[in-house]
Amino acid sequence: MTAAQLPAVAPEVTATLVEDLSPRLRKRLDAAVTKLAVRPVHRDGDTVTIAVDDETDLRLHAPGGVVATADAITCGCLLSPACVHRAAAACAAPAADPPAEAAGQPEATATESAPHPDNAPHDHAPHPDHAPHHVTTDTGTDAAPDVASPAQCAAAEALRSAAAAVLEAGVDGAGAVAQAALLRAAHTARLQHLPRAAGAALSVVTLLRAARAGDPSSRTADLVTALAELLGTAHRLGSASGDELDAVKGRARRPYSPDGSLRLYGLFTEPVVTASGHGGARTWVVGPDGRLCTVGDVAPGGVGRALGVADRAVRLGESALTHRELGRAGLAVSGATVSPDGRLGAGKGVKAVTARGAAWTEPPLAALWETPPFQQATRALRSVSRYADPDGGGSDLLFLDVDLHGTVREPGGTCLLAWCDGGVAVRLTVADDDPALAHRDNLMLLASAPGTRLRIIGRLVPALHPRLALLACSHPTGEGTIDLGFDRLRRADLPVPDARVEPVRHEPVDSGAGSPLHLLERRVEQTVTAGRAALGLLGDVSAETRRLRRAGLPTAAGLLAVLRASAARRERDPFGRLLPADTDGFATHWLSAARYTSAVSESLCAAAWEPAQGGTTRSR
């Protein structure tokens, strides 16, 4: 049995079932979840049945695909309903998104469904599709408009305490009981109209479960980001006011505002495949003023659905264009509605007809390649910043003219090296490694044609060196474009390799390669995986702090020293007994370290895109 085979369970249902268990059964809950994972599952309509043993069945009734009440989970064992099996099934199933009605009804229907908190597309992180935020239509509250209400502050404090408990225990110790506390706090936050914090809590739960299950796609850095987002949002709520308060609260749905008539030109189409099994396609279009918009179709179905949707008609007005066709054609739209992040709405009043497109070398598309790479990277970095407020707008795409120079070996595999204007060496990676998509095969073919000049579109990957996930490129013959996730290049499409292009004899040097920032980063991640106590056992960290200071990072040195001291600090009462650890204080120090490392990493990433002196080619 896998989580994907089970219906989603509402967070409050899981929390209620766990809270109703006796202390003895709570200790057995994690083992019960593990046992259920190997039991057979059968689906019949809206009911999923798990065979607990040869004589006992556990049933989850999920009308509409979501288990909405505790009574919808029934067990045939003698101890039911007070058995551990019902809670174990809820903990093994994915957490459901908040119901739409709780956030108010949107003005227009989006063409791309709102994602689950963990639905980060494999091609990048963090983007509105992939990201851990449930964002977008304003929700009303009973609080004063400029400050958070006492109930909202209490909900934020509950989230903060639950997140601090996760840091205290680490991944191995944050089992079903700790996750249920987060789910309860998320549910309370949603009822208090705090969708951003609630979404962050659901992200933490989802990532925790993936890490504990040994999911190959699980990354500690993602869990660090989700925990820091949750702690930071809860911390800011008490002091925020005005526009900052609106950003901290978040939005339950994307607000689509009228935008009149639009003339749009297709740019390219990319597949969208999320970790939770959603799949589809997103087509990027450009207005006459250079503004980027998207038309998407994402729903449960995985990579198979992504491949099929590419050849389906876009859900926008009367247009009969498929996503692939729209990426090379145009649209004339009237009654358009657009969200802050550029998604086009598909309400009843929207009308669209096919129009002429434009080549990448023609206006208005050609202007996208005229901005210097450094300026593009700086703008994209603001969009992909780990802790940026949602709905900040902007795009994480870069538009470059490059010369290919073969491959570079990395610890995780190989990537394609290219040089762009300004003498910047850019590493181009696959946007999605799924073998059903064409990304990997296309990149390998392009690597066999050094010297080829291409016009490319890529998504910024924050790193200590210039790095992009390659999404689309001009055809090597100079005619047309290639959507690298869907279209497949052939060897006959490639030009004869230029013998004058020397192969890569050394790896480009990272601009931040000498930075010891990793000394603090690894302690931040170690806390998440092993808990506060493991960090407290480190002993003396003076050698690491001295190295950080010598590298010009005194703040990092101070944060590391304070973090370690906070982890090791345990006070005693007058009788010599250990008092409970200050989990909230430790969480505050950890949050400061996590946010600091993120800010420095982003600064190093921006510096890596600075052009070489005189604009000549150089090794970085």
C-alpha positions as CSV (number, residue, x, y, z in Angstrom):
1,M,0.0,0.0,0.0
2,T,1.2,3.5,-0.8
3,A,-0.2,6.9,0.2
4,A,-1.2,7.5,-3.4
5,Q,-3.6,4.5,-3.2
6,L,-5.5,6.0,-0.3
7,P,-8.0,8.9,-0.5
8,A,-7.0,12.2,1.0
9,V,-8.1,12.8,4.6
10,A,-9.1,16.1,6.0
11,P,-6.5,17.4,8.5
12,E,-9.0,17.8,11.3
13,V,-10.1,14.2,10.9
14,T,-6.6,12.8,11.4
15,A,-6.0,15.1,14.3
16,T,-9.3,14.0,16.0
17,L,-8.6,10.3,15.6
18,V,-5.1,10.6,17.0
19,E,-6.3,12.8,19.9
20,D,-9.0,10.2,20.8
21,L,-6.4,7.4,21.3
22,S,-5.4,6.4,24.7
23,P,-1.7,7.1,25.7
24,R,-0.9,3.4,25.3
25,L,-2.3,3.3,21.8
26,R,-0.5,6.5,20.8
27,K,2.8,4.8,21.6
28,R,1.8,2.1,19.2
29,L,0.6,4.4,16.4
30,D,3.8,4.7,14.3
31,A,4.2,0.9,14.3
32,A,0.6,0.5,13.2
33,V,1.1,2.9,10.3
34,T,4.1,0.9,9.2
35,K,2.2,-2.3,9.4
36,L,-0.7,-0.9,7.3
37,A,1.7,0.2,4.6
38,V,2.3,-3.5,3.6
39,R,-1.3,-4.5,3.6
40,P,-3.3,-5.0,0.4
41,V,-5.8,-2.2,-0.7
42,H,-8.9,-2.5,-2.8
43,R,-11.0,0.4,-4.2
44,D,-14.6,0.2,-5.0
45,G,-16.1,3.5,-6.1
46,D,-15.7,6.0,-3.2
47,T,-14.7,3.3,-0.7
48,V,-11.2,2.1,-0.2
49,T,-10.7,-1.1,1.8
50,I,-7.5,-2.1,3.6
51,A,-7.1,-5.8,4.8
52,V,-5.8,-5.4,8.3
53,D,-5.6,-9.2,8.6
54,D,-7.3,-12.2,7.1
55,E,-10.5,-11.5,9.0
56,T,-10.5,-7.7,9.6
57,D,-11.1,-4.9,7.0
58,L,-10.6,-1.2,7.4
59,R,-12.8,1.0,5.2
60,L,-12.3,4.6,4.2
61,H,-15.4,6.2,2.6
62,A,-14.4,9.3,0.5
63,P,-17.2,10.9,-1.5
64,G,-15.5,13.3,-3.8
65,G,-12.1,11.8,-3.1
66,V,-11.8,13.2,0.5
67,V,-12.5,11.6,3.8
68,A,-14.3,14.5,5.5
69,T,-15.4,13.0,8.8
70,A,-14.0,10.6,11.4
71,D,-17.1,8.4,11.0
72,A,-16.1,7.8,7.4
73,I,-13.2,5.6,8.6
74,T,-14.5,2.3,10.0
75,C,-12.8,-0.8,11.3
76,G,-14.1,-4.4,11.7
77,C,-11.9,-5.2,14.7
78,L,-13.3,-5.9,18.2
79,L,-11.9,-2.7,19.7
80,S,-13.4,-0.4,17.1
81,P,-14.1,2.6,17.1
82,A,-11.4,3.0,19.9
83,C,-8.8,0.9,18.0
84,V,-5.5,2.2,16.6
85,H,-6.3,1.1,13.0
86,R,-8.6,4.0,12.2
87,A,-6.0,6.6,13.3
88,A,-3.2,4.7,11.5
89,A,-5.1,4.7,8.2
90,A,-5.7,8.5,8.5
91,C,-2.0,9.0,9.2
92,A,-0.9,6.9,6.3
93,A,-3.2,8.8,3.8
94,P,-2.3,12.2,2.3
95,A,-3.6,15.3,3.9
96,A,-6.5,16.9,2.0
97,D,-6.5,20.5,0.8
98,P,-8.8,22.9,2.7
99,P,-12.4,22.9,1.2
100,A,-13.0,25.6,-1.3
101,E,-16.0,27.0,0.5
102,A,-14.0,27.8,3.6
103,A,-12.1,30.4,1.6
104,G,-14.9,32.0,-0.3
105,Q,-15.9,31.5,-3.9
106,P,-13.6,32.8,-6.6
107,E,-14.8,35.3,-9.1
108,A,-13.5,33.3,-12.1
109,T,-12.5,29.7,-12.6
110,A,-8.8,29.2,-13.0
111,T,-7.5,27.0,-15.8
112,E,-5.0,25.4,-13.5
113,S,-6.2,23.7,-10.3
114,A,-4.8,24.9,-7.0
115,P,-2.1,22.6,-5.9
116,H,-1.6,20.6,-2.8
117,P,1.1,22.0,-0.4
118,D,3.6,19.5,-1.4
119,N,3.0,19.8,-5.1
120,A,6.2,21.3,-6.1
121,P,6.9,20.5,-9.7
122,H,10.0,18.5,-10.2
123,D,11.4,21.2,-12.5
124,H,12.0,23.8,-9.8
125,A,11.2,25.1,-6.4
126,P,9.4,27.3,-5.2
127,H,6.7,28.3,-7.8
128,P,3.0,28.8,-7.3
129,D,2.4,25.4,-8.8
130,H,4.8,23.6,-6.7
131,A,4.9,25.4,-3.8
132,P,4.0,25.0,-0.3
133,H,1.5,27.9,-0.2
134,H,-2.2,27.8,-0.5
135,V,-2.5,31.2,-1.9
136,T,-4.9,33.6,-3.5
137,T,-9.2,35.3,-3.1
138,D,-9.2,37.4,0.0
139,T,-11.0,36.1,3.0
140,G,-13.0,38.1,5.5
141,T,-12.2,38.1,9.1
142,D,-13.7,39.5,12.3
143,A,-10.4,41.1,13.3
144,A,-9.6,44.7,12.9
145,P,-8.1,45.4,9.5
146,D,-4.7,46.6,10.7
147,V,-3.8,43.9,13.3
148,A,-4.3,40.2,13.9
149,S,-7.1,39.2,16.2
150,P,-6.4,37.5,19.6
151,A,-7.8,34.2,18.1
152,Q,-5.5,34.5,15.1
153,C,-2.5,35.2,17.4
154,A,-3.4,32.1,19.4
155,A,-3.7,30.0,16.3
156,A,-0.2,31.2,15.2
157,E,1.2,30.4,18.6
158,A,-0.2,26.8,18.3
159,L,1.5,26.5,14.9
160,R,4.8,27.8,16.3
161,S,4.7,25.4,19.2
162,A,3.9,22.4,17.0
163,A,6.7,23.3,14.6
164,A,9.1,23.8,17.5
165,A,8.2,20.3,18.7
166,V,9.2,18.9,15.3
167,L,12.6,20.7,15.6
168,E,13.0,19.2,19.1
169,A,12.4,15.7,17.9
170,G,13.8,15.7,14.4
171,V,12.5,13.6,11.5
172,D,12.9,10.3,13.3
173,G,11.1,11.5,16.4
174,A,8.3,13.5,14.7
175,G,5.9,10.6,14.3
176,A,2.2,10.5,13.8
177,V,1.4,12.2,17.1
178,A,3.6,15.2,16.4
179,Q,2.2,15.3,12.9
180,A,-1.4,15.3,14.3
181,A,-0.5,18.3,16.4
182,L,0.6,20.1,13.3
183,L,-2.6,19.1,11.5
184,R,-4.8,20.3,14.3
185,A,-3.0,23.6,14.4
186,A,-3.3,23.9,10.6
187,H,-7.0,23.3,10.8
188,T,-7.4,26.0,13.6
189,A,-5.3,28.4,11.5
190,R,-7.6,27.8,8.5
191,L,-10.7,28.5,10.5
192,Q,-9.1,31.8,11.6
193,H,-8.5,32.8,8.0
194,L,-4.7,32.2,8.0
195,P,-4.3,30.1,4.8
196,R,-0.6,30.8,4.3
197,A,0.3,29.4,7.7
198,A,-2.1,26.5,7.4
199,G,-0.6,25.6,4.0
200,A,2.9,25.8,5.4
201,A,1.9,23.4,8.2
202,L,0.4,20.9,5.7
203,S,3.7,21.1,3.7
204,V,5.7,20.3,6.8
205,V,3.5,17.2,7.5
206,T,3.7,16.0,3.9
207,L,7.5,16.4,3.8
208,L,7.9,14.8,7.2
209,R,6.0,11.7,6.0
210,A,8.1,11.5,2.8
211,A,11.3,11.8,4.8
212,R,10.3,9.1,7.3
213,A,9.2,6.8,4.5
214,G,12.5,7.1,2.8
215,D,11.0,8.6,-0.4
216,P,13.9,9.0,-2.9
217,S,12.5,12.5,-3.9
218,S,12.7,13.7,-0.3
219,R,15.2,16.5,0.3
220,T,16.2,17.8,3.7
221,A,16.5,21.3,2.2
222,D,12.8,21.3,1.3
223,L,11.8,20.4,4.8
224,V,14.1,23.2,6.2
225,T,12.4,25.7,3.9
226,A,8.9,24.5,4.9
227,L,9.7,24.6,8.6
228,A,11.3,28.1,8.4
229,E,8.3,29.3,6.4
230,L,6.0,28.0,9.0
231,L,7.9,29.4,12.0
232,G,8.6,32.7,10.2
233,T,4.9,33.2,9.2
234,A,3.7,32.4,12.8
235,H,6.3,34.8,14.3
236,R,5.5,37.7,12.0
237,L,1.7,37.5,12.5
238,G,1.8,39.0,16.0
239,S,3.6,42.2,14.9
240,A,2.4,42.6,11.3
241,S,0.0,45.3,10.3
242,G,-1.5,46.7,7.1
243,D,-0.2,45.3,3.8
244,E,2.3,43.2,5.6
245,L,-0.5,41.5,7.6
246,D,-2.3,40.7,4.4
247,A,0.8,39.1,3.0
248,V,1.4,37.1,6.2
249,K,-2.2,35.9,6.4
250,G,-2.1,34.8,2.7
251,R,-5.0,34.1,0.4
252,A,-7.1,31.1,0.1
253,R,-7.5,31.4,-3.6
254,R,-6.0,33.3,-6.4
255,P,-7.8,36.6,-7.1
256,Y,-8.5,37.0,-10.8
257,S,-9.0,40.6,-11.8
258,P,-10.5,41.8,-15.1
259,D,-7.9,42.8,-17.7
260,G,-10.0,43.7,-20.8
261,S,-8.8,42.6,-24.2
262,L,-5.4,41.0,-24.6
263,R,-3.4,40.1,-27.7
264,L,-1.2,37.2,-26.7
265,Y,1.7,35.4,-28.5
266,G,2.7,31.8,-27.7
267,L,6.2,31.3,-26.3
268,F,6.5,27.6,-25.3
269,T,4.8,24.7,-23.5
270,E,6.2,22.8,-20.6
271,P,5.0,19.6,-18.8
272,V,4.0,19.9,-15.1
273,V,4.5,16.8,-13.0
274,T,4.1,17.1,-9.2
275,A,5.3,14.9,-6.3
276,S,1.7,14.1,-5.3
277,G,0.7,12.6,-8.6
278,H,-0.7,15.7,-10.4
279,G,0.1,16.2,-14.1
280,G,-0.6,18.5,-17.0
281,A,0.8,21.2,-19.2
282,R,1.5,24.9,-18.9
283,T,1.8,27.2,-21.9
284,W,3.5,30.5,-21.6
285,V,2.3,33.5,-23.7
286,V,3.5,37.0,-24.0
287,G,1.5,40.3,-24.4
288,P,2.6,43.2,-26.6
289,D,4.2,44.9,-23.6
290,G,6.3,41.8,-22.8
291,R,4.2,40.7,-19.9
292,L,4.3,36.9,-19.3
293,C,1.1,34.9,-18.7
294,T,0.3,31.2,-18.5
295,V,-2.5,28.9,-19.6
296,G,-2.4,25.7,-17.6
297,D,-4.3,22.4,-17.2
298,V,-3.1,20.5,-14.1
299,A,-5.1,17.7,-12.3
300,P,-4.5,14.3,-10.8
301,G,-2.9,11.9,-13.3
302,G,0.9,12.2,-13.1
303,V,3.2,12.1,-16.1
304,G,0.7,10.2,-18.3
305,R,-1.8,13.0,-18.0
306,A,0.9,15.6,-18.7
307,L,1.8,13.9,-22.0
308,G,-1.9,13.7,-23.0
309,V,-2.9,17.2,-22.0
310,A,-0.3,18.7,-24.3
311,D,-2.4,17.7,-27.3
312,R,-5.7,18.8,-25.9
313,A,-7.4,22.1,-26.6
314,V,-6.7,24.8,-24.1
315,R,-9.5,25.8,-21.7
316,L,-9.8,29.4,-22.8
317,G,-12.8,30.7,-24.7
318,E,-13.7,29.2,-28.0
319,S,-10.1,28.5,-29.1
320,A,-9.5,25.1,-30.6
321,L,-5.7,25.3,-30.2
322,T,-3.9,22.6,-28.3
323,H,-1.3,23.6,-25.7
324,R,1.5,22.7,-28.1
325,E,-0.1,24.7,-30.9
326,L,-0.7,27.7,-28.6
327,G,3.0,27.7,-27.8
328,R,3.7,28.6,-31.4
329,A,0.6,30.6,-32.3
330,G,-1.4,33.5,-30.8
331,L,-4.7,34.4,-29.2
332,A,-7.0,37.4,-29.2
333,V,-8.8,37.4,-25.8
334,S,-11.7,39.6,-24.7
335,G,-13.0,39.7,-21.1
336,A,-9.7,38.4,-19.9
337,T,-9.1,37.8,-16.2
338,V,-5.5,37.5,-14.8
339,S,-4.2,36.5,-11.4
340,P,-1.2,38.4,-9.8
341,D,1.2,35.6,-10.9
342,G,0.0,35.8,-14.5
343,R,-2.4,32.9,-14.8
344,L,-5.2,33.5,-17.2
345,G,-8.7,32.8,-15.9
346,A,-11.3,30.7,-17.8
347,G,-14.6,32.2,-16.6
348,K,-17.8,32.2,-18.6
349,G,-17.2,35.8,-19.8
350,V,-13.8,35.0,-21.3
351,K,-13.7,34.8,-25.1
352,A,-10.7,33.8,-27.2
353,V,-10.0,33.2,-30.8
354,T,-6.9,32.0,-32.7
355,A,-4.5,34.7,-34.0
356,R,-1.1,34.9,-35.6
357,G,1.9,34.1,-33.5
358,A,5.4,35.5,-33.6
359,A,8.8,34.0,-33.9
360,W,11.3,34.3,-31.1
361,T,13.3,36.7,-33.3
362,E,10.2,39.0,-33.9
363,P,8.6,41.5,-31.6
364,P,7.3,41.3,-29.0
365,L,9.1,38.0,-28.2
366,A,12.6,39.1,-29.3
367,A,12.6,41.8,-26.5
368,L,12.8,39.1,-23.9
369,W,16.3,38.2,-25.0
370,E,17.6,41.8,-25.0
371,T,17.8,42.2,-21.2
372,P,21.3,41.3,-19.9
373,P,21.6,38.0,-18.2
374,F,22.6,39.5,-14.8
375,Q,19.5,41.6,-14.7
376,Q,17.3,38.7,-15.7
377,A,18.9,36.5,-13.0
378,T,18.4,39.2,-10.3
379,R,14.7,39.5,-11.2
380,A,14.2,35.7,-11.3
381,L,16.0,35.3,-8.0
382,R,13.4,37.6,-6.3
383,S,10.7,35.3,-7.7
384,V,12.2,32.1,-6.5
385,S,13.4,33.3,-3.1
386,R,12.5,30.7,-0.6
387,Y,10.7,33.0,1.8
388,A,9.2,35.6,-0.6
389,D,5.7,36.6,0.2
390,P,3.2,34.9,-2.1
391,D,1.7,36.7,-5.1
392,G,4.8,38.8,-5.4
393,G,4.5,38.5,-9.2
394,G,7.5,38.2,-11.5
395,S,8.9,35.2,-13.4
396,D,11.7,32.8,-12.7
397,L,12.5,32.3,-16.5
398,L,15.6,33.5,-18.2
399,F,16.0,34.1,-21.9
400,L,19.6,33.7,-23.2
401,D,21.6,33.3,-26.4
402,V,24.2,30.7,-25.7
403,D,27.0,28.7,-27.3
404,L,27.1,25.0,-26.3
405,H,30.5,23.7,-25.0
406,G,29.9,20.1,-24.0
407,T,29.2,18.5,-20.6
408,V,30.5,19.0,-17.1
409,R,30.5,16.2,-14.5
410,E,28.9,16.8,-11.2
411,P,28.4,14.7,-8.1
412,G,24.8,14.1,-9.1
413,G,25.5,13.4,-12.8
414,T,26.3,15.6,-15.8
415,C,25.0,18.8,-17.1
416,L,25.4,20.8,-20.3
417,L,27.8,23.7,-20.2
418,A,27.1,26.8,-22.3
419,W,28.5,30.4,-22.5
420,C,26.2,33.3,-22.7
421,D,26.8,37.0,-23.3
422,G,29.1,38.6,-20.8
423,G,31.3,35.6,-20.6
424,V,29.1,33.8,-18.1
425,A,29.4,30.0,-18.0
426,V,25.9,28.5,-17.4
427,R,25.2,24.9,-16.5
428,L,22.0,23.6,-18.1
429,T,20.2,20.8,-16.4
430,V,17.1,18.7,-17.1
431,A,13.9,20.2,-15.8
432,D,12.4,16.7,-15.0
433,D,14.2,13.4,-15.0
434,D,11.1,11.3,-15.7
435,P,12.1,9.0,-18.6
436,A,8.6,9.4,-20.1
437,L,9.5,13.0,-20.8
438,A,12.0,14.2,-23.4
439,H,14.1,16.4,-21.3
440,R,17.0,14.0,-20.6
441,D,17.3,12.6,-24.1
442,N,17.2,16.1,-25.7
443,L,19.9,17.4,-23.3
444,M,22.2,14.5,-24.2
445,L,21.8,15.1,-27.9
446,L,22.5,18.8,-27.5
447,A,25.7,18.0,-25.5
448,S,27.0,16.1,-28.6
449,A,27.0,19.3,-30.7
450,P,29.5,21.7,-29.1
451,G,29.7,25.0,-30.9
452,T,26.0,25.2,-31.6
453,R,24.4,28.6,-31.1
454,L,21.0,28.5,-29.6
455,R,18.4,30.8,-28.2
456,I,17.1,29.2,-25.0
457,I,14.5,29.5,-22.2
458,G,15.4,28.2,-18.8
459,R,14.2,28.3,-15.2
460,L,16.6,29.7,-12.7
461,V,18.0,27.1,-10.2
462,P,19.5,28.9,-7.2
463,A,23.1,27.7,-6.8
464,L,26.6,29.1,-6.3
465,H,27.1,29.0,-10.0
466,P,24.9,30.1,-12.9
467,R,22.4,27.3,-13.4
468,L,19.2,26.8,-15.4
469,A,16.7,24.0,-15.9
470,L,16.4,24.0,-19.7
471,L,12.8,24.2,-20.9
472,A,12.8,25.2,-24.6
473,C,15.3,26.2,-27.3
474,S,15.4,27.3,-30.9
475,H,15.7,24.5,-33.4
476,P,19.4,23.7,-34.1
477,T,18.6,24.3,-37.8
478,G,17.4,27.8,-37.1
479,E,13.8,27.0,-38.1
480,G,11.1,26.9,-35.3
481,T,11.4,26.1,-31.6
482,I,11.6,22.9,-29.5
483,D,9.6,22.3,-26.3
484,L,12.2,20.2,-24.6
485,G,9.8,18.4,-22.4
486,F,7.5,17.2,-25.2
487,D,9.3,17.4,-28.5
488,R,12.1,15.0,-29.3
489,L,15.2,16.1,-31.2
490,R,16.8,13.7,-33.7
491,R,20.5,13.4,-34.4
492,A,19.8,14.5,-37.9
493,D,18.5,17.8,-36.5
494,L,22.0,18.6,-35.1
495,P,24.7,20.5,-37.0
496,V,28.1,19.0,-37.5
497,P,30.2,19.6,-34.4
498,D,32.6,22.5,-34.7
499,A,36.1,21.1,-34.5
500,R,37.4,24.6,-33.4
501,V,35.5,24.3,-30.1
502,E,37.8,22.9,-27.5
503,P,36.2,20.3,-25.1
504,V,35.8,21.3,-21.5
505,R,39.0,20.4,-19.8
506,H,38.1,21.7,-16.4
507,E,35.0,22.5,-14.5
508,P,34.1,26.2,-14.2
509,V,34.8,27.5,-10.7
510,D,31.9,28.4,-8.5
511,S,31.9,32.1,-7.4
512,G,31.1,30.9,-3.9
513,A,33.1,27.7,-3.9
514,G,35.4,29.0,-1.2
515,S,32.6,30.1,1.1
516,P,32.4,28.1,4.4
517,L,28.7,28.9,4.6
518,H,28.0,25.1,4.5
519,L,29.3,24.9,8.0
520,L,26.2,26.6,9.2
521,E,23.9,25.1,6.6
522,R,24.7,21.6,7.6
523,R,24.0,22.3,11.3
524,V,20.6,23.8,10.3
525,E,19.8,20.6,8.3
526,Q,21.2,18.4,11.0
527,T,18.7,19.8,13.5
528,V,15.8,18.9,11.2
529,T,17.0,15.4,10.6
530,A,18.3,14.5,14.1
531,G,16.6,17.0,16.5
532,R,17.9,19.5,19.0
533,A,19.7,17.0,21.2
534,A,22.0,15.8,18.4
535,L,23.1,19.4,17.9
536,G,23.7,19.8,21.6
537,L,26.1,16.9,21.6
538,L,28.4,18.5,19.0
539,G,30.9,19.8,21.6
540,D,33.1,22.7,20.8
541,V,32.4,24.5,17.5
542,S,35.1,27.2,17.9
543,A,37.1,25.9,15.0
544,E,34.1,26.2,12.7
545,T,33.3,29.7,14.0
546,R,36.9,30.9,13.4
547,R,36.8,29.6,9.9
548,L,33.5,31.5,9.2
549,R,35.0,34.7,10.7
550,R,38.2,34.4,8.5
551,A,35.9,34.1,5.5
552,G,34.2,37.4,6.4
553,L,31.0,35.8,7.8
554,P,31.0,36.9,11.5
555,T,27.2,36.8,11.6
556,A,27.2,33.2,10.5
557,A,29.8,32.4,13.2
558,G,27.7,34.1,15.9
559,L,24.6,32.3,14.8
560,L,26.4,28.9,14.8
561,A,27.7,29.5,18.3
562,V,24.3,30.6,19.7
563,L,22.5,27.8,18.0
564,R,24.8,25.2,19.5
565,A,24.7,26.8,22.9
566,S,20.9,26.9,22.8
567,A,20.7,23.2,21.8
568,A,23.0,22.2,24.7
569,R,21.4,24.4,27.4
570,R,19.3,22.4,29.9
571,E,18.6,24.0,33.3
572,R,17.8,22.2,36.6
573,D,15.4,22.9,39.4
574,P,16.5,23.4,43.0
575,F,16.5,19.6,43.4
576,G,18.8,19.0,40.5
577,R,16.2,17.6,38.2
578,L,16.3,18.6,34.5
579,L,13.7,21.2,33.5
580,P,12.0,21.0,30.1
581,A,14.1,22.4,27.3
582,D,13.3,25.8,25.9
583,T,12.0,24.6,22.6
584,D,10.6,28.0,21.6
585,G,13.9,29.8,22.2
586,F,15.8,27.1,20.3
587,A,13.3,27.4,17.4
588,T,13.9,31.1,17.2
589,H,17.7,30.7,17.0
590,W,17.3,28.0,14.4
591,L,14.9,30.2,12.3
592,S,17.5,33.0,12.4
593,A,20.2,30.6,11.1
594,A,18.0,29.2,8.4
595,R,16.9,32.6,7.1
596,Y,20.5,33.9,7.2
597,T,21.9,31.0,5.2
598,S,19.2,31.4,2.6
599,A,19.8,35.1,2.2
600,V,23.6,34.6,1.8
601,S,23.1,31.8,-0.7
602,E,20.8,34.0,-2.8
603,S,23.4,36.8,-2.7
604,L,26.1,34.4,-3.9
605,C,23.8,33.2,-6.6
606,A,23.3,36.7,-7.9
607,A,27.0,37.4,-7.8
608,A,27.7,34.3,-9.9
609,W,25.7,35.9,-12.8
610,E,27.8,39.1,-12.9
611,P,29.5,39.4,-16.3
612,A,33.2,38.8,-16.7
613,Q,35.5,41.8,-17.0
614,G,35.3,43.2,-20.5
615,G,32.6,40.7,-21.4
616,T,35.2,38.1,-22.5
617,T,34.9,34.4,-22.0
618,R,36.4,33.2,-18.7
619,S,36.3,30.3,-16.3
620,R,34.2,30.9,-13.3
